[in-house]
Amino acid sequence: MVFSYYNKLSAARKRIYRKSDGTVSIALPNAEDLRGPVVELHEALQAEDRFRIEDSCRKIAAGITAGLSVTPVRVSVLAVRPAGSWGELHGLYETAGGRAAARVTLWMRTVKHKRVVAFRSFLRTLLHELCHHIDYELLELAESYHTEGFYKRESSLYHQITGSVKMALQEQKGTVDD
């Protein structure tokens, strides 16, 4: 399946899109090692502790990039999401672009109510931004498009690093939003 913007792409960009769309999973050899930081992230979100949230995200990102043998990224977690007439920004991936490393920025609170983002949504946002990095570094794509394959790769990573942790977290008060 292709999204509507596909028809507006050049032939070269359509090839990139199709390669992205055709890659539906990323095998993460060290997924089990990331389950501790995933639990830490869940606890930090419940405690609304930005510094612990950021630390957990950094551990997860470092584990994923190391497991895939790609360059690491810097991770920052800020307070309230930026917003405009276009909506709220959940996360942002910035290529290295002359800096030492690419950067992932996440926001932990919603704009309207200033509530901490739910665990599943927050973790998926982190993985979404990391998928952009993986597109460039591992898949060596010249562009990182939001294709169906992109979202399947994100989902693949989510299920690998949550695994049995998801059940344990759900039992801790039903706080995981699935």
C-alpha positions as CSV (number, residue, x, y, z in Angstrom):
1,M,0.0,0.0,0.0
2,V,1.3,3.5,-0.8
3,F,0.2,6.7,0.8
4,S,-1.3,9.5,-1.3
5,Y,1.9,11.6,-1.4
6,Y,3.7,8.8,-3.2
7,N,2.3,10.0,-6.6
8,K,4.0,13.4,-6.2
9,L,7.4,11.9,-5.7
10,S,10.1,11.7,-8.3
11,A,11.1,8.3,-9.8
12,A,14.2,8.2,-7.6
13,R,12.2,9.0,-4.5
14,K,9.6,6.4,-5.3
15,R,12.3,3.8,-5.4
16,I,13.4,4.9,-1.9
17,Y,9.7,4.8,-0.8
18,R,9.3,1.3,-2.1
19,K,12.5,0.1,-0.4
20,S,11.2,1.6,2.9
21,D,7.8,0.1,2.4
22,G,9.2,-3.3,1.7
23,T,11.2,-3.5,4.9
24,V,8.7,-4.4,7.6
25,S,10.8,-5.5,10.5
26,I,14.2,-5.0,12.1
27,A,15.6,-7.9,14.1
28,L,17.1,-6.6,17.3
29,P,19.5,-9.1,18.7
30,N,19.7,-7.6,22.2
31,A,16.0,-6.9,22.7
32,E,15.9,-8.8,26.0
33,D,18.6,-6.5,27.4
34,L,16.3,-3.5,26.9
35,R,13.5,-4.8,29.0
36,G,15.0,-3.3,32.2
37,P,15.2,0.2,30.7
38,V,11.6,-0.2,29.4
39,V,10.4,-0.9,32.9
40,E,12.4,2.0,34.2
41,L,10.7,4.3,31.6
42,H,7.3,3.1,32.7
43,E,8.1,3.8,36.3
44,A,9.7,7.2,35.5
45,L,6.6,8.3,33.5
46,Q,4.3,7.3,36.4
47,A,6.6,9.4,38.7
48,E,6.5,12.2,36.2
49,D,10.3,12.5,36.6
50,R,11.7,14.1,33.5
51,F,15.3,13.3,34.3
52,R,14.6,9.6,34.9
53,I,12.5,9.5,31.7
54,E,15.3,11.0,29.7
55,D,17.8,8.6,31.3
56,S,15.6,5.6,30.4
57,C,15.1,6.8,26.9
58,R,18.9,7.3,26.5
59,K,19.4,3.7,27.6
60,I,16.8,2.4,25.2
61,A,18.2,4.4,22.3
62,A,21.8,3.4,23.1
63,G,20.8,-0.3,23.4
64,I,19.0,-0.2,20.0
65,T,21.8,1.6,18.2
66,A,24.4,-0.7,19.7
67,G,22.4,-3.8,18.9
68,L,22.0,-2.7,15.3
69,S,25.6,-1.5,15.1
70,V,24.6,2.0,14.0
71,T,25.9,5.4,15.2
72,P,24.4,6.5,18.5
73,V,21.9,9.3,18.8
74,R,21.5,12.0,21.5
75,V,18.2,12.0,23.3
76,S,16.5,14.9,25.0
77,V,13.2,14.9,26.9
78,L,11.5,18.3,27.3
79,A,8.4,19.2,29.2
80,V,5.3,20.4,27.2
81,R,4.8,19.5,23.5
82,P,5.1,22.4,21.1
83,A,1.9,23.1,19.3
84,G,0.4,25.2,16.5
85,S,-2.5,25.2,14.1
86,W,-1.1,21.9,12.7
87,G,-1.4,20.1,16.1
88,E,1.1,18.9,18.7
89,L,4.6,17.7,18.0
90,H,5.3,14.5,19.8
91,G,8.9,13.8,18.8
92,L,11.5,15.1,16.5
93,Y,14.4,13.5,14.7
94,E,17.3,15.7,13.5
95,T,20.1,14.3,11.4
96,A,23.7,15.0,12.6
97,G,24.0,17.7,10.0
98,G,27.5,18.8,11.1
99,R,26.9,18.0,14.8
100,A,28.6,15.1,16.6
101,A,25.5,13.0,16.5
102,A,21.9,12.9,15.3
103,R,19.3,14.0,17.9
104,V,15.9,12.7,19.1
105,T,13.8,15.1,21.1
106,L,10.7,14.0,22.9
107,W,8.1,15.9,24.9
108,M,6.6,14.3,28.0
109,R,3.4,16.4,28.5
110,T,0.4,17.1,26.4
111,V,-0.3,20.7,25.5
112,K,-3.9,21.1,26.5
113,H,-3.9,19.4,30.0
114,K,-0.1,19.2,30.7
115,R,-0.6,15.5,31.5
116,V,2.3,13.1,31.1
117,V,2.0,11.1,27.9
118,A,0.9,7.5,28.3
119,F,3.6,4.9,28.4
120,R,2.8,3.1,25.2
121,S,2.4,6.3,23.2
122,F,5.6,7.8,24.7
123,L,7.7,4.6,24.0
124,R,6.3,4.4,20.4
125,T,7.2,8.0,19.8
126,L,10.8,7.2,20.9
127,L,10.9,4.2,18.6
128,H,9.3,6.2,15.8
129,E,12.1,8.8,15.9
130,L,14.7,6.0,16.2
131,C,13.3,4.4,13.1
132,H,14.2,7.6,11.1
133,H,17.7,7.1,12.4
134,I,17.7,3.5,11.4
135,D,16.4,4.4,7.9
136,Y,19.4,6.5,7.3
137,E,22.1,4.5,9.2
138,L,21.1,0.9,8.8
139,L,18.9,0.8,5.7
140,E,21.0,3.6,4.1
141,L,17.9,5.3,2.7
142,A,18.4,8.8,1.3
143,E,15.0,9.8,2.7
144,S,13.0,8.5,5.7
145,Y,9.4,8.3,4.6
146,H,6.4,7.4,6.7
147,T,5.5,4.3,4.8
148,E,3.5,1.3,5.9
149,G,6.8,-0.5,6.2
150,F,8.2,2.3,8.4
151,Y,5.3,1.9,10.9
152,K,5.7,-1.9,10.8
153,R,9.4,-1.5,11.7
154,E,8.4,0.7,14.6
155,S,5.9,-1.9,15.7
156,S,8.4,-4.6,15.3
157,L,10.9,-2.9,17.6
158,Y,8.1,-2.1,20.2
159,H,7.1,-5.8,20.4
160,Q,10.7,-7.0,20.6
161,I,11.7,-4.7,23.5
162,T,8.4,-4.9,25.5
163,G,7.8,-8.7,25.1
164,S,7.0,-10.2,28.5
165,V,7.4,-6.8,30.2
166,K,4.1,-5.7,28.7
167,M,2.1,-8.3,30.8
168,A,4.0,-7.4,34.0
169,L,3.3,-3.7,33.4
170,Q,-0.4,-4.2,32.7
171,E,-0.7,-6.1,36.0
172,Q,0.8,-3.1,37.8
173,K,-2.6,-1.2,37.9
174,G,-3.6,-1.5,34.2
175,T,-1.5,1.5,33.2
176,V,-0.3,0.3,29.8
177,D,-2.5,1.7,27.1
178,D,-2.9,-1.0,24.4
